[in-house]
Amino acid sequence: MVASKDGDDVMSDFEEDAEFKSCWSGPTVRITVGSNAQVFVIHKDILIEASPVFKAMLSAGMIEQQTNEITLPEDPARAFNILMVWAYGRNPPACTGDEDSVVDAILTWKMADKYAMPQLQNVLIDELKEHWKQFHFYPRYLSWAVRNLPDTSELYKFLFDQLTYKLANRPYSYQLAPQDSTLAASGLQCQEKRVRQLENLLSMGEDSAKLFWAVQNLEKGKGSPARLEGCHYHVHADGEECPQEDSTSTEPEQSGADI
Ligand SMILES: [Zn+2]
C-alpha cells in the first residue's frame, strides 16, 4: 500500500477490489445442448436472471442445483448460442438478409418461448420484421411453424400473415418465371425455391385451406405485417407493452424496398 506523506491513502482507488463484482466471475453451469451434445458454460447468476425456467431448475431440491449440469438434448445448439449471447449482453442477433440467420431467429424464438424469455422473443420478432421489410419470404418458414408451433403463437401468426400478404400482393414471386424472364440465374433459382416450398406447404392439409382463404379475403391495401410498428406479434402479459421509444414522428414508414 502506497500512502501519501500526509497520511491520505491516495493509491487506495487503484488497489481496492473488494466491492468489484463481475458477471464473468462466480459459479458456472455446464449445459449440454442438442443432438451433437455441444457443451456451453454459462455463469449461474446470468442464467438465473435471464430465465425463470432455468432459475427453477437451479433452485434448491433439483438435481441440477446439486450438479450444476443441465442437459437439453432436444434444443438446437445454434439457438442456445444466441440465447447465451442475449443472457450476457441483451444483444439480439441481426438478421442481415441471410436466410440462415432467419432460421436461427425462428429457432431461438421457440427456445425463448420454452424458457419464458419474452423480451428475447420480442427482439427476435423485430429483427424478423426488419428482414422481411427488404427480403423475400420463403414459404418453408410457415411449413416449419405448422409442424412446430401452435397456431395461436405470435410467431405462427406473424409467419402466416406475412406469407398471406406476399401471396396477395406479390403473387408473381411465387410462380415460375416465364421463359423470357429477365431475372438473373440466381434470382430464378430463388424464385423456383419459393415455388417448390409453396407447393410443399399447400400439401399440408388444413393449414393450406386456411392460407387460401386468408389470401382470398385479405383486405385490399392492407400493409405488410413486417411494417407494423410497436408490439404487433410481441409476447406480453395482459395490458403490458414495450416502453415507448422517444419518437418525433408518428408517420408510418413508406413502402420503400418491399419486394
Ligand atoms: Zn412489445
Residues whose N, C-alpha, C, O or C-beta is under 5 A from the ligand:
A	BS01	ZN	C231 H234 E241 C242
